């Protein structure tokens, strides 16, 4: 079995890395080989003269397969800003073609489960004409939407899901990630999304709770295989 999951979010700072790492750990526990990939990262620090994202370190540590950091994240930028702006400031012309070439080795690596974390939301730009959505669609990746449960999450969920569906994306489902412990009527918001979104909820991650204890791995695998056979 070889499954590639792409983790996108309703916005930045909705817990994509937390969910991605949790999924890797969960699949490890049921005996599958795993590889976490983050093609692009900004806000990186220099470690041993190499720019490295804390998110990349988390994914490497959570994976059963330990590839080099620059293989997991071939495009690492120091400024904590939008990647396409960071790329421009460092005189790097970021394109889908360059990204595909740099990430080819990691994407082709033999793993039961590869979990690829996007940067920002669905339409995070690579440049003036290409986005991370183009990357996910070009590789026909199976997409999980992380919904950051906070004020505005319903609107952001509908907008993101509709955009993905218009492009014919392979949507496995969505995960509710409760990032705001003080949010009023949190359960009511999640219930409404479960009733109205046209793709299944794969789990609800309560604030600071382990992902592996709440996400339905069986459903993720079944939905992914169903998409593959359609």
Long-range contacts (C-beta under 8 A, 24 or more apart in sequence): 1-32, 1-112, 1-221, 2-110, 2-111, 2-112, 2-114, 3-112, 3-113, 3-114, 3-142, 3-221, 3-224, 3-225, 4-107, 4-114, 4-116, 4-139, 4-141, 4-142, 5-113, 5-114, 5-115, 5-116, 5-141, 5-142, 5-143, 5-144, 5-172, 5-220, 5-224, 6-116, 6-118, 6-136, 6-139, 6-141, 6-142, 6-143, 6-144, 7-115, 7-116, 7-117, 7-118, 7-143, 7-144, 7-146, 8-118, 8-121, 8-122, 8-132, 8-136, 8-143, 8-144, 8-145, 8-146, 8-160, 8-164, 9-118, 9-120, 9-121, 9-122, 9-145, 9-146, 9-147, 9-148, 10-121, 10-145, 10-146, 10-147, 10-148, 10-153, 10-156, 10-157, 10-160, 11-120, 11-121, 11-148, 11-156, 12-119, 12-120, 12-121, 13-148, 13-179, 14-146, 14-147, 14-148, 14-177, 14-179, 15-146, 15-148, 15-177, 15-179, 15-205, 16-117, 16-118, 16-146, 17-55, 17-58, 17-59, 17-117, 18-177, 18-205, 18-211, 19-144, 19-146, 19-175, 19-177, 19-205, 19-211, 19-215, 20-59, 20-62, 20-115, 20-117, 21-58, 21-59, 21-61, 21-62, 21-211, 22-62, 22-205, 22-210, 22-211, 22-212, 22-215, 23-113, 23-115, 23-211, 23-212, 23-215, 23-217, 23-220, 24-59, 24-62, 24-63, 24-64, 24-113, 24-115, 25-62, 25-210, 25-211, 25-212, 26-211, 26-212, 26-215, 26-217, 27-112, 27-113, 27-217, 28-62, 28-63, 28-64, 29-212, 30-217, 32-64, 32-112, 32-113, 33-64, 33-65, 33-110, 33-111, 33-112, 33-113, 34-62, 34-63, 34-64, 34-65, 34-111, 34-112, 34-113, 34-114, 34-115, 35-63, 35-64, 35-65, 35-67, 35-106, 35-109, 35-111, 35-113, 35-114, 35-115, 36-60, 36-62, 36-63, 36-72, 36-114, 36-115, 36-117, 37-72, 37-73, 37-103, 37-106, 37-107, 37-114, 37-115, 37-116, 37-117, 38-72, 38-73, 38-116, 38-117, 38-119, 39-73, 39-74, 39-75, 39-99, 39-102, 39-103, 39-116, 39-119, 39-135, 40-73, 40-75, 40-76, 40-77, 40-83, 40-94, 40-99, 40-119, 40-126, 40-132, 41-73, 41-75, 41-76, 41-77, 41-83, 41-119, 42-76, 42-77, 42-78, 42-79, 42-80, 42-81, 42-82, 42-83, 42-86, 42-119, 43-77, 43-78, 43-79, 43-80, 43-81, 44-76, 44-77, 44-78, 45-78, 46-78, 50-76, 51-76, 51-77, 51-78, 52-76, 55-117, 59-115, 59-117, 64-111, 65-109, 65-111, 67-106, 67-109, 71-105, 71-106, 72-106, 74-99, 74-102, 74-103, 75-99, 75-102, 82-120, 82-124, 82-125, 83-119, 83-120, 83-124, 83-125, 83-126, 84-124, 84-125, 84-126, 84-127, 84-128, 87-127, 93-127, 94-126, 94-127, 95-126, 95-127, 95-130, 96-126, 96-130, 96-134, 96-135, 96-138, 99-126, 99-135, 100-135, 100-138, 100-139, 107-139, 116-141, 121-160, 122-160, 122-163, 122-164, 123-163, 133-163, 133-164, 133-167, 133-169, 136-169, 137-167, 137-168, 137-169, 140-170, 141-170, 142-170, 142-172, 142-223, 142-224, 142-227, 143-169, 143-170, 143-171, 143-172, 144-172, 144-173, 144-174, 144-175, 144-202, 144-220, 145-171, 145-173, 145-174, 145-175, 145-199, 146-174, 146-175, 146-177, 147-174, 147-175, 147-176, 147-177, 147-193, 148-177, 148-179, 148-180, 149-176, 149-177, 149-178, 149-179, 149-180, 149-183, 149-186, 149-189, 149-190, 150-179, 150-180, 150-183, 151-180, 151-183, 153-189, 153-193, 154-189, 154-192, 154-193, 157-193, 157-197, 158-196, 158-197, 161-197, 161-198, 161-199, 165-198, 170-227, 171-199, 172-199, 172-202, 172-220, 172-223, 172-224, 172-227, 173-199, 173-200, 173-201, 173-202, 173-219, 173-220, 173-223, 174-199, 174-200, 174-201, 174-202, 175-201, 175-202, 175-203, 175-204, 175-205, 175-215, 176-201, 176-203, 176-204, 176-205, 177-205, 178-204, 178-205, 178-206, 178-207, 179-207, 180-207, 181-207, 181-208
